[in-house]
Amino acid sequence: MTTYEQAIKIAEILSNKLGSDIKLIEITDVSVLADYMVIATGRSSTQVKALADEVEFKMDELGYSVSHIEGYRSNSWILLDYVDIIVNVFNEEAREFYDLERLWQDGKEIDLTGIID
């Protein structure tokens, strides 16, 4: 599976677990941190954790282990680092506050229409 396909799969996992406002941004040309940034919102701290857990579980099943996790004890933002893909799961307030879409606006947002619900 290519990095792009992995990023799409992560977006699908988040969508299937009812994550909202899912964005996939290609940052290959603007950062050395990763190739893709996935951003999603959970409606509560419980859902934020459930979304992160589901991504970790499903990707592990596919043979892709998370390299690093930040913020798991947080109630507002969990970051999953898959080296070439960084997954950010926020509650609504934290997502608005950190506004990663603005930070990565020079990246290319991937249209997920028809890929996720």
C-alpha positions, -999 to +999 in steps of 0.1 A: +000+000+000+014+034-010+016+062+015-012+079-003-034+048+000-025+045+037-036+081+042-069+075+024-074+044+045-069+064+077-095+089+065-119+060+059-113+046+093-120+079+109-151+083+088-164+049+097-160+057+134-180+088+128-152+113+130-162+147+115-147+173+093-120+150+081-092+166+060-063+151+042-035+175+032-005+165+012+025+183+027+053+167+007+064+199-010+061+221+021+076+201+049+101+173+057+079+162+087+057+139+066+040+134+033+004+137+046-015+153+074-048+138+084-071+160+106-104+149+122-127+160+150-144+140+177-175+153+195-161+144+230-129+134+247-142+098+247-147+099+209-113+116+203-097+086+221-119+061+203-110+076+169-073+074+177-076+039+191-095+027+160-069+041+136-041+025+156-059-008+158-070-010+121-036+002+107-018-023+130-041-051+115-028-039+080+008-042+092+014-005+098+024+003+134+023+038+148+058+052+154+048+076+182+017+089+200+013+122+217-015+136+238-032+103+246-040+115+281-053+148+268-089+154+265-085+175+234-058+164+209-042+131+201-014+129+175-005+096+158+028+096+140+031+071+112+064+087+100+051+096+065+016+104+078+006+124+108-029+119+122-044+146+144-076+139+162-091+169+180-121+179+200-140+209+184-124+236+207-088+224+202-093+221+164-105+256+162-077+269+185-048+252+167-063+257+132-039+232+115-056+238+082-043+274+082-009+262+093-007+238+064-025+260+038+004+257+015-001+220+013-025+204-012-059+194+003-070+160-011-107+159-021-123+131-001-157+133-019-168+099-028-141+083-006-156+090+028-192+097+038 
